[in-house]
């Protein structure tokens, strides 16, 4: 961050002494510097004014700091709860769990994010079919200790037309049709491998294409039918996560089992995917505790019988109020009726009696708002009454509230009707206009304050007209808990209460509201990160963070681009090695993902090209005298050479110095002496200098084609 000058670095006495010294130059006749002199009194006054003014200018108030942070496009991070995965097993029949249903660990509540269908079908086995392996594995083997290649171990990047790579999951009973079913896959990555997370799925070109099918009846036809993939958080088995499937027809048994199948249509995998577990009834949950929330209904959401459904736990198990749209706000009504369908996990709201108020709206317009709340807090939803006065302040216990999920409404009387309007929470009121319905939550002082009709409008005078319409709590950073801690539900569902609830992953991602000091430190750190791709280090860091990919080596080659005139334009070649296998060409998905990542940062006049490594083979021959106890079958010397080459390959394009390899072999404890050594390179654009060093292209990678040594025993030399 830019260091601000300290304007108040001198004490008042130093300022006075400086002024008195200036008197001798300005007016030598002035010789009385005593405090009683009226002129000295004036000088003391001006010195004090200067000191006070500099002290005031030197202060950086929190509001001023926030304005500077906004100039740097830095917003204060809000608090949030951690996320984890829960699994439910041992249920007697299929059930539906509404979204935001509570799951408990101690005093902490987690809520499932989505409306969830839980099935009582059990996996019997998994059958793998690929050119390298065909096997049927019993489900008990999927316990996290065994690893299975889902589409085979050796996958060449081709669109196979005659060789099928697939796996089939066999169930003991049919899966419900026209319901979203979650299947969780635990994807295994070898030690030391870590894939960059994918933040925006729309900015990632998939490495593979997988077709999901089920065996059953659809439109009267029996056979294999396509399954609708609602979402795939594994990104075709790159990450552990949930694949959400929807069956548009009825499953029927094949060989006494109910089957779903995943077939690989095309792939550019960097590593063949492996899994160590498959689980049903797994769903994501976030640490929040909902006390009140509102649901907005558009006219298109209303059914022909003038009812609509709300799919959340608070609506199903709590109480609800309905508001209809009028005067740009919301008017409360008691005319709608409610019916809670706990079996299917939704609340039915009948609005026939109020339909006349909204029938003129267009289909895409909002017409109803349903505020659902826990009956235990119904008396706490009203925060107070508007006074109509500037800077009104209300006491409110803001501890642990979820910042992004807190909303209030304040009513005004328009044409004799009380109309509620939603107000917006802001960090401060400095940028608020006189008509903006804004308020600020002060967590330190546990209050809410409003504007003064200059910066933010003040609430209109009313009676209990300031109410909460959304309220959730979170433990923030404290919600990051270990796995296997959540083990029960708070839902009044007999089937769920008898079921087994497991937390299969650690809860991560929870954080408290950011402090101003932390935001300042983050702003300072912002300048150390590349905002544009300029230097070699910028390019390397940007490429290495490409979403969804992982790299073995990346080398940036400025001013190097074979076949291009680099004198006419800035040119950058990005050499990428993504797998330790030899001979692999760069997959198109890799190139497109890397280029998309670079295009966010590169300068407009810079041409960038992404290339594969050039593979240089080595034939290493020679004569070695070894100790008498050395066994050629152990291959210790060959292993040391392979390790030596692997270290050179840690950076692309490194020169292989003949003397280094010769010295390494000659110093091995079981080598008596190295008589001869010869290195023959195989490949394009490779050179050998007078020192027998191997010079390769800057994107070159070595591999050992052949090692052929003639071994002699040291005892044979002595005998000769």
C-alpha positions as CSV (number, residue, x, y, z in Angstrom):
1,X,0.0,0.0,0.0
2,X,1.1,3.6,-0.5
3,X,2.7,4.9,2.7
4,X,1.1,8.2,3.8
5,X,3.4,11.0,5.0
6,X,3.4,11.6,8.7
7,X,2.2,15.2,8.9
8,X,2.5,15.5,12.7
9,X,6.1,14.3,13.3
10,X,7.3,17.4,15.3
11,X,6.4,18.5,18.8
12,X,4.9,21.9,19.5
13,X,8.2,23.2,21.1
14,X,10.1,22.5,17.9
15,X,7.6,24.5,15.9
16,X,7.9,27.4,18.4
17,X,11.7,27.3,18.3
18,X,11.7,27.4,14.5
19,X,9.4,30.5,14.5
20,X,11.6,32.3,17.0
21,X,14.7,31.7,14.8
22,X,12.9,33.1,11.8
23,X,12.2,36.4,13.7
24,X,15.9,37.2,13.8
25,X,16.1,37.1,10.0
26,X,12.8,38.8,9.3
27,X,13.1,41.6,11.9
28,X,16.5,41.8,13.8
29,X,15.1,44.7,16.0
30,X,12.8,42.2,17.7
31,X,14.8,40.9,20.6
32,X,12.1,40.2,23.3
33,X,11.2,36.5,23.1
34,X,9.5,36.3,26.5
35,X,6.0,34.8,26.7
36,X,4.7,38.2,28.0
37,X,5.4,39.8,24.6
38,X,2.2,40.1,22.6
39,X,4.0,39.0,19.4
40,X,5.2,35.8,21.0
41,X,1.6,35.2,22.2
42,X,0.4,35.3,18.5
43,X,3.3,33.1,17.4
44,X,2.4,30.5,20.1
45,X,-1.2,30.6,18.8
46,X,-0.2,30.1,15.2
47,X,2.2,27.3,16.2
48,X,-0.6,25.6,18.2
49,X,-3.0,26.0,15.2
50,X,-0.5,24.3,12.9
51,X,0.1,21.4,15.3
52,X,-3.6,20.8,15.7
53,X,-4.3,21.1,12.0
54,X,-1.6,18.6,11.1
55,X,-2.8,16.2,13.8
56,X,-6.3,16.3,12.4
57,X,-5.0,15.8,8.8
58,X,-2.8,13.0,10.0
59,X,-5.7,11.0,11.4
60,X,-7.1,8.2,9.1
61,X,-10.7,7.5,10.3
62,X,-12.3,4.1,9.6
63,X,-14.7,5.7,7.1
64,X,-11.8,7.3,5.2
65,X,-9.9,4.0,5.1
66,X,-13.0,2.3,3.7
67,X,-13.2,4.9,1.0
68,X,-9.6,4.3,0.0
69,X,-10.2,0.6,-0.1
70,X,-13.2,1.1,-2.4
71,X,-10.9,3.1,-4.7
72,X,-8.7,-0.1,-4.9
73,X,-11.9,-2.1,-5.7
74,X,-11.6,-4.0,-2.4
75,X,-14.8,-4.7,-0.5
76,X,-14.9,-6.0,3.1
77,X,-15.4,-9.7,3.1
78,X,-18.6,-10.9,4.8
79,X,-18.8,-13.8,7.2
80,X,-19.9,-17.2,6.0
81,X,-20.4,-20.7,7.3
82,X,-18.3,-23.7,6.4
83,X,-19.4,-26.4,4.0
84,X,-19.3,-30.1,4.3
85,X,-20.9,-33.3,2.9
86,X,-23.4,-35.3,4.8
87,X,-24.6,-38.9,4.1
88,X,-27.8,-40.6,5.2
89,X,-28.1,-44.4,5.2
90,X,-30.4,-47.0,6.6
91,X,-33.7,-45.5,5.6
92,X,-36.7,-47.7,5.1
93,X,-38.1,-45.9,2.1
94,X,-37.5,-43.0,-0.3
95,X,-38.1,-39.6,1.4
96,X,-37.7,-36.0,0.4
97,X,-35.8,-33.5,2.6
98,X,-36.6,-29.8,2.1
99,X,-33.8,-27.4,1.4
100,X,-32.3,-25.7,4.5
101,X,-33.3,-28.6,6.8
102,X,-31.3,-28.5,10.1
103,X,-28.6,-31.1,11.0
104,X,-27.0,-30.8,14.4
105,X,-23.7,-31.1,16.2
106,X,-23.7,-29.7,19.7
107,X,-25.2,-26.1,19.5
108,X,-24.2,-25.8,15.9
109,X,-26.7,-26.2,13.0
110,X,-25.9,-27.2,9.4
111,X,-28.4,-27.0,6.6
112,X,-28.6,-28.9,3.4
113,X,-28.3,-26.5,0.4
114,X,-30.7,-28.1,-2.0
115,X,-34.1,-29.9,-2.0
116,X,-33.0,-33.5,-1.5
117,X,-34.4,-36.9,-2.5
118,X,-33.0,-39.7,-0.3
119,X,-33.3,-43.3,-1.7
120,X,-33.5,-46.6,0.1
121,X,-31.8,-48.4,-2.9
122,X,-28.5,-50.0,-2.1
123,X,-25.5,-50.5,-4.4
124,X,-24.7,-54.2,-4.9
125,X,-21.7,-54.1,-7.2
126,X,-19.8,-52.1,-9.8
127,X,-18.8,-53.6,-13.1
128,X,-15.8,-52.0,-15.0
129,X,-15.4,-52.6,-18.8
130,X,-12.4,-51.4,-20.7
131,X,-9.6,-52.8,-22.9
132,X,-7.3,-53.3,-19.9
133,X,-9.7,-54.7,-17.4
134,X,-13.1,-56.3,-17.2
135,X,-14.3,-57.0,-13.6
136,X,-17.3,-56.9,-11.3
137,X,-16.4,-55.6,-7.9
138,X,-18.6,-56.2,-4.9
139,X,-19.7,-53.0,-3.2
140,X,-18.1,-53.8,0.2
141,X,-14.7,-53.4,-1.5
142,X,-15.4,-49.6,-1.9
143,X,-14.1,-48.7,1.5
144,X,-11.5,-46.1,0.6
145,X,-8.6,-48.5,0.7
146,X,-8.8,-49.8,-2.9
147,X,-8.4,-47.7,-6.0
148,X,-10.2,-48.4,-9.3
149,X,-9.5,-46.9,-12.7
150,X,-13.0,-45.9,-13.8
151,X,-12.3,-46.1,-17.6
152,X,-9.1,-48.1,-17.6
153,X,-5.4,-47.4,-16.8
154,X,-4.2,-46.5,-20.3
155,X,-6.3,-43.9,-22.1
156,X,-5.0,-42.6,-25.4
157,X,-6.5,-39.3,-26.5
158,X,-8.7,-40.6,-29.2
159,X,-12.4,-40.8,-29.8
160,X,-12.9,-44.6,-29.5
161,X,-15.6,-45.9,-31.9
162,X,-15.3,-49.6,-31.4
163,X,-13.8,-50.0,-27.9
164,X,-16.1,-49.1,-25.1
165,X,-14.8,-47.8,-21.8
166,X,-17.6,-47.8,-19.1
167,X,-18.6,-48.8,-15.7
168,X,-22.0,-49.9,-14.5
169,X,-23.5,-49.4,-11.0
170,X,-25.9,-52.2,-10.0
171,X,-28.7,-51.5,-7.4
172,X,-31.0,-53.8,-5.6
173,X,-34.2,-51.7,-6.3
174,X,-35.3,-49.1,-8.8
175,X,-34.3,-45.4,-8.4
176,X,-37.3,-43.0,-8.4
177,X,-38.1,-41.4,-11.7
178,X,-38.3,-37.6,-12.3
179,X,-36.3,-36.9,-9.1
180,X,-32.8,-35.6,-8.6
181,X,-30.6,-38.4,-7.3
182,X,-27.2,-37.7,-5.8
183,X,-24.3,-40.1,-6.3
184,X,-21.0,-39.1,-4.6
185,X,-17.6,-40.2,-6.1
186,X,-14.5,-40.0,-4.1
187,X,-11.7,-39.4,-6.7
188,X,-8.2,-40.4,-5.7
189,X,-5.1,-38.4,-6.6
190,X,-1.6,-39.7,-6.1
191,X,0.5,-38.2,-3.4
192,X,1.9,-34.8,-4.4
193,X,-0.7,-34.1,-7.0
194,X,-3.1,-31.3,-6.5
195,X,-5.6,-30.0,-9.0
196,X,-6.5,-26.3,-9.2
197,X,-10.1,-25.7,-8.1
198,X,-12.7,-24.6,-10.7
199,X,-14.5,-21.4,-9.5
200,X,-16.6,-20.7,-12.6
201,X,-17.7,-23.9,-14.5
202,X,-18.5,-21.7,-17.6
203,X,-14.8,-20.9,-17.9
204,X,-13.5,-24.4,-18.0
205,X,-13.3,-26.7,-21.1
206,X,-14.0,-30.2,-20.0
207,X,-11.3,-32.8,-20.5
208,X,-13.8,-35.6,-21.2
209,X,-17.3,-36.3,-22.3
210,X,-19.3,-39.0,-20.4
211,X,-22.7,-40.4,-21.3
212,X,-25.0,-41.6,-18.4
213,X,-27.7,-44.2,-19.1
214,X,-30.2,-46.3,-17.2
215,X,-31.8,-49.6,-18.2
216,X,-35.6,-49.3,-18.3
217,X,-38.7,-48.2,-20.2
218,X,-39.1,-44.7,-21.7
219,X,-41.9,-43.8,-24.1
220,X,-42.8,-47.5,-24.3
221,X,-39.3,-48.6,-25.4
222,X,-37.3,-51.0,-23.3
223,X,-33.5,-50.8,-23.2
224,X,-30.7,-48.3,-22.3
225,X,-31.9,-44.7,-22.1
226,X,-30.0,-41.4,-21.6
227,X,-30.0,-40.0,-18.1
228,X,-30.3,-36.2,-17.6
229,X,-27.2,-34.9,-15.8
230,X,-28.5,-32.1,-13.6
231,X,-25.1,-31.2,-12.4
232,X,-21.6,-32.8,-12.2
233,X,-19.4,-31.4,-9.5
234,X,-16.7,-34.0,-10.3
235,X,-16.3,-32.4,-13.8
236,X,-16.2,-35.9,-15.3
237,X,-14.2,-37.5,-12.5
238,X,-11.5,-34.8,-12.0
239,X,-12.6,-34.0,-8.4
240,X,-14.4,-35.7,-5.6
241,X,-18.0,-34.6,-5.6
242,X,-21.7,-35.3,-6.4
243,X,-23.1,-36.2,-9.8
244,X,-26.9,-35.3,-9.7
245,X,-28.9,-37.5,-12.1
246,X,-32.6,-37.4,-13.1
247,X,-34.3,-40.4,-14.6
248,X,-37.0,-39.5,-17.1
249,X,-38.4,-43.0,-17.3
250,X,-38.9,-46.2,-15.2
251,X,-36.1,-48.5,-14.3
252,X,-36.6,-52.2,-14.9
253,X,-34.3,-55.1,-13.8
254,X,-31.7,-56.6,-16.0
255,X,-30.3,-59.8,-14.7
256,X,-32.2,-59.2,-11.4
257,X,-30.4,-55.8,-10.9
258,X,-31.2,-52.2,-11.6
259,X,-28.4,-50.6,-13.6
260,X,-27.0,-47.2,-14.4
261,X,-24.0,-46.9,-16.7
262,X,-21.3,-44.2,-17.4
263,X,-19.6,-44.5,-20.8
264,X,-16.6,-42.5,-21.9
265,X,-17.2,-40.9,-25.3
266,X,-14.1,-38.8,-25.5
267,X,-11.3,-37.8,-23.2
268,X,-8.1,-35.7,-22.8
269,X,-7.4,-36.7,-19.2
270,X,-4.0,-35.7,-17.9
271,X,-4.2,-38.7,-15.5
272,X,-6.7,-41.6,-15.9
273,X,-9.3,-41.0,-13.2
274,X,-9.4,-43.3,-10.2
275,X,-12.0,-43.6,-7.5
276,X,-11.9,-45.3,-4.0
277,X,-15.6,-44.9,-3.0
278,X,-19.1,-44.5,-4.4
279,X,-21.9,-43.3,-2.0
280,X,-25.6,-42.6,-2.4
281,X,-27.6,-40.0,-0.4
282,X,-24.7,-37.6,-0.1
283,X,-25.4,-33.9,-0.2
284,X,-23.7,-30.6,0.6
285,X,-24.5,-28.8,3.8
286,X,-23.5,-25.3,5.0
287,X,-23.3,-24.1,8.6
288,X,-26.2,-21.6,8.9
289,X,-29.2,-21.5,11.2
290,X,-32.2,-20.0,9.5
291,X,-34.7,-18.2,11.7
292,X,-36.5,-16.2,9.1
293,X,-36.4,-16.1,5.3
294,X,-38.4,-14.7,2.4
295,X,-39.3,-16.3,-0.9
296,X,-40.2,-14.2,-4.0
297,X,-42.8,-15.7,-6.3
298,X,-43.2,-14.6,-10.0
299,X,-46.5,-14.9,-11.8
300,X,-45.0,-17.7,-13.9
301,X,-44.4,-19.7,-10.7
302,X,-48.1,-19.8,-10.0
303,X,-49.9,-23.0,-11.2
304,X,-53.2,-23.0,-13.2
305,X,-55.1,-23.7,-10.0
306,X,-53.6,-20.5,-8.5
307,X,-51.4,-22.2,-6.0
308,X,-47.6,-22.3,-5.8
309,X,-45.1,-24.4,-3.8
310,X,-42.2,-23.4,-1.6
311,X,-39.4,-25.9,-1.1
312,X,-37.7,-25.0,2.1
313,X,-37.7,-26.4,5.6
314,X,-38.8,-23.1,7.3
315,X,-41.9,-22.9,5.1
316,X,-42.8,-26.5,5.7
317,X,-42.3,-26.7,9.4
318,X,-42.6,-23.0,10.5
319,X,-45.1,-20.2,10.1
320,X,-45.5,-18.0,7.1
321,X,-46.9,-14.6,6.1
322,X,-47.9,-13.6,2.6
323,X,-47.4,-10.1,0.9
324,X,-48.5,-9.1,-2.5
325,X,-47.0,-6.5,-4.8
326,X,-48.4,-3.0,-4.9
327,X,-47.1,0.5,-5.2
328,X,-43.6,-1.0,-5.9
329,X,-43.6,-2.5,-2.4
330,X,-45.3,-5.3,-0.5
331,X,-48.8,-5.3,1.2
332,X,-49.5,-7.9,3.8
333,X,-52.6,-10.1,3.4
334,X,-54.3,-12.8,5.4
335,X,-56.4,-14.2,2.6
336,X,-54.1,-17.0,1.3
337,X,-54.3,-20.5,2.8
338,X,-51.5,-23.0,3.5
339,X,-51.0,-26.7,3.3
340,X,-47.8,-28.3,4.4
341,X,-46.8,-31.5,2.5
342,X,-44.1,-32.9,4.7
343,X,-43.9,-36.1,2.6
344,X,-42.8,-34.3,-0.5
345,X,-41.0,-31.5,1.3
346,X,-43.0,-28.3,0.2
347,X,-45.6,-25.8,1.4
348,X,-48.6,-25.3,-0.9
349,X,-49.9,-21.7,-0.8
350,X,-53.4,-21.1,-2.2
351,X,-53.8,-17.4,-3.5
352,X,-57.3,-17.7,-5.2
353,X,-58.8,-15.1,-2.8
354,X,-56.2,-12.5,-3.5
355,X,-55.7,-13.2,-7.2
356,X,-57.6,-10.1,-8.3
357,X,-54.9,-7.8,-6.8
358,X,-52.1,-9.3,-9.0
359,X,-53.8,-10.7,-12.2
360,X,-52.7,-7.7,-14.3
361,X,-49.0,-8.3,-13.8
362,X,-46.9,-9.9,-16.5
363,X,-45.7,-13.5,-16.3
364,X,-42.1,-12.6,-15.4
365,X,-42.9,-10.0,-12.8
366,X,-42.8,-10.6,-9.0
367,X,-46.2,-10.7,-7.4
368,X,-45.9,-12.5,-4.0
369,X,-43.4,-12.6,-1.2
370,X,-43.7,-15.3,1.5
371,X,-41.9,-14.6,4.8
372,X,-41.4,-17.9,6.7
373,X,-40.1,-17.9,10.3
374,X,-39.5,-20.0,13.3
375,X,-42.5,-19.6,15.7
376,X,-40.1,-19.2,18.6
377,X,-38.9,-15.8,17.3
378,X,-42.2,-14.4,16.0
379,X,-42.2,-11.7,18.8
380,X,-38.6,-10.7,17.9
381,X,-39.2,-10.0,14.2
382,X,-40.3,-6.4,14.9
383,X,-37.3,-4.2,15.5
384,X,-39.2,-1.0,16.4
385,X,-41.0,2.0,15.1
386,X,-39.8,4.6,12.7
387,X,-39.5,8.1,14.2
388,X,-39.1,10.1,11.0
389,X,-36.0,11.7,12.6
390,X,-32.5,11.8,11.1
391,X,-29.9,9.3,12.3
392,X,-32.4,7.0,14.0
393,X,-30.7,4.1,15.8
394,X,-32.2,0.8,16.9
395,X,-30.7,-1.7,19.3
396,X,-30.2,-5.1,17.7
397,X,-28.1,-8.1,18.8
398,X,-26.0,-8.5,15.7
399,X,-23.7,-11.2,17.1
400,X,-23.2,-14.1,14.7
401,X,-25.8,-12.9,12.2
402,X,-25.0,-14.0,8.6
403,X,-24.3,-10.6,6.9
404,X,-25.5,-11.4,3.4
405,X,-28.8,-13.0,4.6
406,X,-30.1,-10.3,6.9
407,X,-32.9,-8.1,5.5
408,X,-35.4,-5.7,6.9
409,X,-38.6,-4.1,5.6
410,X,-39.9,-0.7,6.6
411,X,-43.5,0.4,5.9
412,X,-44.9,3.7,4.6
413,X,-48.6,4.6,4.2
414,X,-49.5,5.2,0.5
415,X,-53.1,5.9,-0.4
416,X,-54.2,4.7,3.0
417,X,-52.4,1.3,2.7
418,X,-49.4,0.2,4.7
419,X,-46.8,-0.8,2.1
420,X,-43.5,-2.4,3.1
421,X,-40.2,-1.8,1.2
422,X,-37.0,-3.8,1.5
423,X,-34.0,-1.8,2.7
424,X,-30.4,-2.5,1.8
425,X,-27.5,-3.0,4.2
426,X,-24.4,-1.0,3.3
427,X,-21.0,-0.6,5.0
428,X,-21.4,3.1,5.4
429,X,-23.7,5.9,4.3
430,X,-21.1,8.2,2.6
431,X,-22.1,7.1,-0.9
432,X,-25.8,6.9,-0.2
433,X,-28.2,9.4,-1.8
434,X,-31.0,11.2,0.0
435,X,-33.6,8.8,-1.5
436,X,-31.7,5.6,-0.9
437,X,-33.3,3.1,1.5
438,X,-30.0,2.2,3.2
439,X,-29.0,1.2,6.7
440,X,-25.8,0.2,8.5
441,X,-25.3,-2.7,11.0
442,X,-22.8,-1.8,13.7
443,X,-21.8,-5.2,15.2
444,X,-19.4,-3.7,17.7
445,X,-22.2,-1.6,19.3
446,X,-25.0,-4.0,18.5
447,X,-27.2,-1.5,16.7
448,X,-28.6,-0.5,13.4
449,X,-28.6,3.1,12.3
450,X,-30.2,5.0,9.3
451,X,-29.5,8.1,7.3
452,X,-30.3,11.8,7.7
453,X,-32.2,12.6,4.4
454,X,-28.8,13.7,2.9
455,X,-26.9,10.4,3.1
456,X,-29.7,7.9,3.1
457,X,-33.3,8.4,3.8
458,X,-34.6,8.1,7.4
459,X,-37.5,5.7,8.2
460,X,-41.0,7.1,8.0
461,X,-42.8,7.6,11.2
462,X,-45.0,4.5,12.1
463,X,-46.0,2.0,14.6
464,X,-43.9,-1.1,14.7
465,X,-43.2,-0.7,11.0
466,X,-39.5,-1.8,11.0
467,X,-39.5,-5.6,10.7
468,X,-37.1,-8.4,9.9
469,X,-37.8,-10.5,6.7
470,X,-34.6,-12.6,6.6
471,X,-32.5,-13.7,9.5
472,X,-29.8,-16.4,9.7
473,X,-26.9,-17.1,12.0
474,X,-23.4,-18.6,11.5
475,X,-20.5,-19.5,13.7
476,X,-18.1,-18.2,11.0
477,X,-14.5,-19.4,11.5
478,X,-15.6,-21.6,14.4
479,X,-17.7,-23.7,12.1
480,X,-14.6,-25.3,10.5
481,X,-14.9,-28.6,12.2
482,X,-13.5,-32.1,11.7
483,X,-15.4,-34.9,9.9
484,X,-17.6,-37.4,11.6
485,X,-19.1,-34.9,14.1
486,X,-22.6,-34.2,12.6
487,X,-24.7,-37.3,13.4
488,X,-28.4,-36.2,13.8
489,X,-31.2,-34.2,12.3
490,X,-33.6,-31.8,13.9
491,X,-36.4,-32.7,11.5
492,X,-39.5,-34.3,12.9
493,X,-39.3,-37.2,10.5
494,X,-39.5,-40.7,12.0
495,X,-37.6,-42.3,9.1
496,X,-34.8,-39.8,9.4
497,X,-34.6,-40.0,13.1
498,X,-34.0,-43.8,12.8
499,X,-31.4,-43.3,10.0
500,X,-27.7,-43.0,10.3
501,X,-26.3,-39.6,9.6
502,X,-22.6,-39.2,8.7
503,X,-20.4,-36.2,8.0
504,X,-18.0,-37.7,5.4
505,X,-15.7,-34.7,4.9
506,X,-14.2,-31.9,7.1
507,X,-16.2,-28.7,7.2
508,X,-14.1,-25.9,5.6
509,X,-14.6,-22.4,4.2
510,X,-16.1,-20.7,7.3
511,X,-14.9,-17.3,8.1
512,X,-15.7,-14.3,10.3
513,X,-16.5,-10.8,9.0
514,X,-13.4,-9.2,7.9
515,X,-11.8,-6.5,10.1
516,X,-10.6,-3.2,8.7
517,X,-7.0,-4.1,9.6
518,X,-7.2,-7.4,7.7
519,X,-8.7,-5.6,4.6
520,X,-5.8,-3.1,4.7
521,X,-3.3,-6.0,4.9
522,X,-5.1,-7.7,2.0
523,X,-4.9,-4.5,0.0
524,X,-1.1,-4.3,0.6
525,X,-0.8,-7.9,-0.6
526,X,-2.7,-7.1,-3.7
527,X,0.2,-5.1,-5.1
528,X,2.5,-8.2,-4.8
529,X,0.2,-10.3,-7.1
530,X,0.3,-10.0,-10.8
531,X,-2.5,-7.9,-12.2
532,X,-1.1,-8.1,-15.7
533,X,1.1,-10.7,-17.4
534,X,4.4,-8.7,-17.9
535,X,7.4,-10.6,-16.4
536,X,8.3,-14.2,-16.7
537,X,7.3,-14.7,-13.1
538,X,3.9,-13.2,-13.8
539,X,3.2,-15.6,-16.6
540,X,4.5,-18.6,-14.6
541,X,2.2,-17.8,-11.6
542,X,-0.8,-17.1,-13.8
543,X,-0.4,-20.3,-15.9
544,X,0.2,-22.5,-12.8
545,X,-3.2,-21.4,-11.4
546,X,-5.3,-22.4,-14.4
547,X,-8.6,-23.8,-13.1
548,X,-9.0,-27.5,-13.2
549,X,-5.4,-28.3,-14.3
550,X,-2.3,-29.5,-12.6
551,X,1.3,-29.3,-13.9
552,X,4.6,-31.1,-13.7
553,X,6.6,-28.3,-15.3
554,X,5.9,-24.8,-16.8
555,X,8.5,-22.7,-18.5
556,X,8.0,-19.3,-20.0
557,X,10.1,-18.4,-23.0
558,X,10.0,-14.7,-23.9
559,X,11.0,-13.7,-27.4
560,X,10.9,-17.3,-28.5
561,X,8.4,-18.7,-31.0
562,X,9.7,-21.1,-33.7
563,X,8.4,-20.2,-37.1
564,X,7.4,-16.6,-36.1
565,X,9.2,-13.3,-36.6
566,X,9.6,-12.2,-33.0
567,X,11.1,-8.9,-34.0
568,X,7.8,-7.5,-35.2
569,X,5.7,-8.4,-32.1
570,X,6.2,-9.3,-28.5
571,X,6.1,-13.1,-28.4
572,X,5.8,-15.5,-25.4
573,X,5.9,-19.3,-25.7
574,X,4.5,-21.2,-22.7
575,X,6.0,-24.7,-22.6
576,X,3.9,-27.0,-20.5
577,X,4.5,-30.5,-19.2
578,X,1.4,-31.9,-17.5
579,X,2.2,-35.6,-17.1
580,X,5.4,-37.6,-16.5
581,X,4.6,-39.9,-19.3
582,X,6.7,-39.6,-22.4
583,X,5.4,-38.7,-25.9
584,X,2.1,-37.1,-25.0
585,X,1.0,-34.2,-27.1
586,X,-0.8,-31.2,-25.6
587,X,-4.5,-31.8,-25.3
588,X,-6.8,-29.2,-26.9
589,X,-8.6,-28.7,-23.6
590,X,-5.4,-27.9,-21.9
591,X,-4.4,-25.4,-24.5
592,X,-7.8,-23.7,-24.5
593,X,-7.9,-23.5,-20.7
594,X,-4.4,-22.1,-20.4
595,X,-5.1,-19.5,-23.1
596,X,-8.3,-18.4,-21.5
597,X,-6.4,-18.0,-18.2
598,X,-3.6,-16.0,-19.9
599,X,-6.0,-13.8,-21.9
600,X,-7.4,-12.3,-18.7
601,X,-3.9,-10.8,-18.0
602,X,-1.8,-10.6,-21.1
603,X,-1.0,-7.3,-22.8
604,X,-3.0,-6.8,-26.0
605,X,0.2,-6.5,-28.2
606,X,1.7,-9.8,-26.9
607,X,1.3,-13.0,-28.9
608,X,1.2,-16.1,-26.8
609,X,1.6,-19.7,-27.9
610,X,1.2,-22.8,-25.7
611,X,3.4,-25.8,-26.7
612,X,4.1,-29.4,-25.6
613,X,7.5,-30.6,-24.5
614,X,9.9,-31.9,-27.1
615,X,10.9,-35.4,-25.9
616,X,14.6,-36.3,-26.3
617,X,15.6,-39.9,-25.9
618,X,18.9,-41.0,-24.5
619,X,20.9,-44.1,-25.3
620,X,23.5,-44.5,-22.6
621,X,26.3,-47.1,-23.1
622,X,29.7,-47.7,-21.6
623,X,32.0,-50.0,-19.6
624,X,31.9,-50.0,-15.8
625,X,34.1,-51.8,-13.3
626,X,32.1,-52.7,-10.3
627,X,32.8,-54.3,-6.9
628,X,32.6,-58.1,-6.8
629,X,29.4,-58.1,-4.7
630,X,27.4,-56.0,-7.1
631,X,24.5,-57.8,-8.8
632,X,23.5,-56.5,-12.2
633,X,19.9,-57.8,-11.7
634,X,19.4,-55.2,-9.0
635,X,19.8,-52.4,-11.5
636,X,21.1,-50.0,-8.9
637,X,23.2,-48.0,-11.4
638,X,20.3,-47.8,-13.8
639,X,18.1,-46.5,-11.0
640,X,20.6,-43.8,-10.1
641,X,20.8,-42.7,-13.7
642,X,17.0,-42.5,-13.9
643,X,16.9,-40.4,-10.7
644,X,19.6,-38.1,-12.2
645,X,17.6,-37.6,-15.4
646,X,14.4,-37.0,-13.4
647,X,16.2,-34.2,-11.5
648,X,17.3,-32.6,-14.7
649,X,13.7,-32.7,-16.0
650,X,12.5,-30.7,-13.0
651,X,13.1,-27.7,-15.3
652,X,12.4,-27.9,-19.1
653,X,15.2,-27.5,-21.6
654,X,18.2,-28.1,-19.3
655,X,21.5,-29.1,-20.8
656,X,22.8,-32.6,-19.8
657,X,26.4,-32.1,-18.9
658,X,28.5,-35.2,-19.8
659,X,30.9,-34.6,-16.9
660,X,28.1,-34.4,-14.3
661,X,26.6,-37.8,-15.4
662,X,30.1,-39.3,-15.6
663,X,31.1,-38.0,-12.1
664,X,27.8,-39.2,-10.6
665,X,28.3,-42.8,-11.9
666,X,32.0,-42.8,-11.0
667,X,31.3,-41.8,-7.4
668,X,28.8,-44.6,-6.7
669,X,30.0,-46.7,-3.8
670,X,29.7,-50.0,-5.7
671,X,31.5,-48.6,-8.8
672,X,35.2,-49.2,-8.9
673,X,35.8,-47.1,-12.0
674,X,34.0,-45.9,-15.1
675,X,36.1,-46.8,-18.1
676,X,33.9,-45.5,-20.9
677,X,30.6,-43.6,-21.2
678,X,28.7,-42.6,-24.3
679,X,25.4,-40.7,-24.6
680,X,23.6,-40.7,-27.9
681,X,20.6,-38.4,-28.1
682,X,17.5,-39.2,-30.2
683,X,15.1,-36.4,-31.3
684,X,14.8,-33.2,-33.2
685,X,16.6,-29.9,-32.6
686,X,19.1,-31.6,-30.3
687,X,22.9,-30.8,-30.4
688,X,26.0,-32.3,-29.0
689,X,29.0,-30.0,-28.3
690,X,32.7,-30.7,-28.1
691,X,32.4,-31.5,-24.4
692,X,29.9,-34.2,-25.2
693,X,27.1,-32.2,-23.5
694,X,23.6,-32.6,-24.8
695,X,21.9,-29.3,-25.7
696,X,18.2,-29.5,-26.3
697,X,15.4,-27.0,-27.1
698,X,14.1,-24.8,-24.3
699,X,11.0,-27.0,-24.0
700,X,12.9,-30.2,-24.1
701,X,12.4,-33.2,-21.8
702,X,14.8,-36.2,-21.5
703,X,13.7,-39.8,-21.3
704,X,15.9,-42.9,-21.2
705,X,15.5,-45.0,-24.4
706,X,18.1,-47.5,-23.5
707,X,20.9,-48.2,-20.9
708,X,23.5,-50.8,-22.0
709,X,26.6,-51.2,-19.9
710,X,29.3,-53.8,-20.1
711,X,30.1,-54.7,-16.5
712,X,33.4,-56.0,-15.3
713,X,34.3,-57.2,-11.8
714,X,37.2,-55.6,-10.0
715,X,38.4,-59.0,-9.1
716,X,38.8,-59.8,-12.8
717,X,41.1,-56.9,-13.2
718,X,43.4,-58.0,-10.4
719,X,43.6,-61.6,-11.8
720,X,44.6,-60.2,-15.2
